[in-house]
């Protein structure tokens, strides 16, 4: 289990109720705080309370790629994993262009999803740490402090 999973809020948007419940239960067992929705519109209403969105591309009504774009407008820090049973290069490129971090083709192994979630957790943790230790709290112009500033900038990116 990841060291940060307990504080990472995952929103899963998937229209297959059995797959949705299976995925949600697996993530809960790993210590994630999980919310779920069966369609894009319901998911969009929950994106502000999520750190990571895991969404299917094909959803009734509001599709996954539109959910990704509109969700990031509402929550700019939102990290997005897109999954689909109909993988195409065009959809993958479009998902990445809209800001997805990862594109998974179903069926995928749970360990593959967990690996991507752990990477996103680490990125989220580093961004939060960099934000808390923003340059406004740091004082100094020495070469050593300049190195600290560069390290903070790298971690934040």
N, C-alpha and C positions, 0 to 999 in steps of 0.2 A: 504494500500500500504506500502511496506517496505521502510525503511529509506534509503536503499542503492540501490534500484532497478535502479535508474537513472544512476548509474555508472557501473552497472553490464551488461556485454556484453554477450548475449546468442546466440548461434548458434544452430539452429534446423535443423536436417537432417532427412528427412522423404519423402518417395516416393509417398505417397498418397497426391496429391495436395490440395484436400479439407481439409483434416486433418491438413496439414502443414499450410495452410492459417489461419484456425481457431485457431490453437495453437499460431501462430505468432501474430495474432491480439489480442488475449486474453492477451498475455504477454506484448505487446505494451501498452495496456490499463492500465496495472499495472505499467508502467513506465520503463520497460526494454528496452534496446537497442537490437534489434533483427535482426539477419541475418538468411538467410535460404538457404538450398540446397536440391535438389531432389534426389541426389545420393551421395554415399560415396566419390567418387573422387572429386567432386565439394566441398563437405564439407571439405575434407582434405586441400584443398587450402585456406580455411578460418580460420583454427583453431588457427593460431597465433594471430588473432584479437579477440579471444573469451576468456571469463573467464569461461563460462560454456557451455558444449556441451550436447545437448539433442538429442539423436540419436535412431532411430529404429534399431533393430537387423538385420532384413531382408531388404536389399537394393540392387538395381541392381549394378552389378560390385563389388566394394569394400564394403563388408558387415560391419555392425555396430560394431562388435567386433574387426575387423581388423582396422576400423576407430578409435576406442577407443585407441588401442595400438599405432598405427602410429601417431595419433593426440597428444598423451602424449609424444611421442618422440620429436615432433616438438615444443610442448608447455608443459613443465613439470608441470607448475602450473595449467593446465587445469583440471577443475572438470567435471565429466561426469555422466549424468543420462541416463541410457539405458531403452528403452521402447520396448515392443513387444506385438503383438496380439497372439503370440504362446508361452505363458509362459511355460518354463520347468525348472526343478531344475538344470539340467546340464547347460543350457544356463545362468541361474542366477549365478551359481558358477563360470563359466568361465568369465562372465562379471566382477564379483567382483575380481577374480584373476588378471584380466588385469587392474584393477584400477578403476572400476566404483564405484561411491558413492552410487548409488541407482538403483534399477531395478523395473520398473513399468510395470504391465500387463494391456494392453488395453482391454476394455475401462476403464479409470480411471477418477476420478473427478478432475476438474481443481484445486480445493483447495488442493488436494494431491500433485500435481506438485508444486504449489506455496509454500506449506510448505517446501518441499525439497529445492526449490530454496532459500527461506529465510534462511534456515540453512546453505546452501553453501555460501550465501552472508556474513553471519556473520563470517564464517571461513575465507573467503577471506579477509574481513576487518581486522580481528585479525592478520592474517599473514602479511598484508601490514603494520599495525601498529607496529608489532614486528620487521619487517625489517627496518622500519624508525628509530626505537628506539633501534637498534642493540647494543650489548654490547660495540662496539667501541665508542659510544656516551655517555655511562654511565661510571661514575668514582666512585670508592669507594669499600671498603672491609669490611665495618661494617656489623654486622648481619642484619640490616635493608636492606642494599643494596644487600646482598646475597638473601634475601627474594624477592626483586624486580627481580633479575636475574632468580630465580626459576619461578616466575610468568610469566616472558617474555617467558621462555622456554616452559611452559605449554601452554600459549596462542598460541605460534608459532606452537606447535604440533597439 
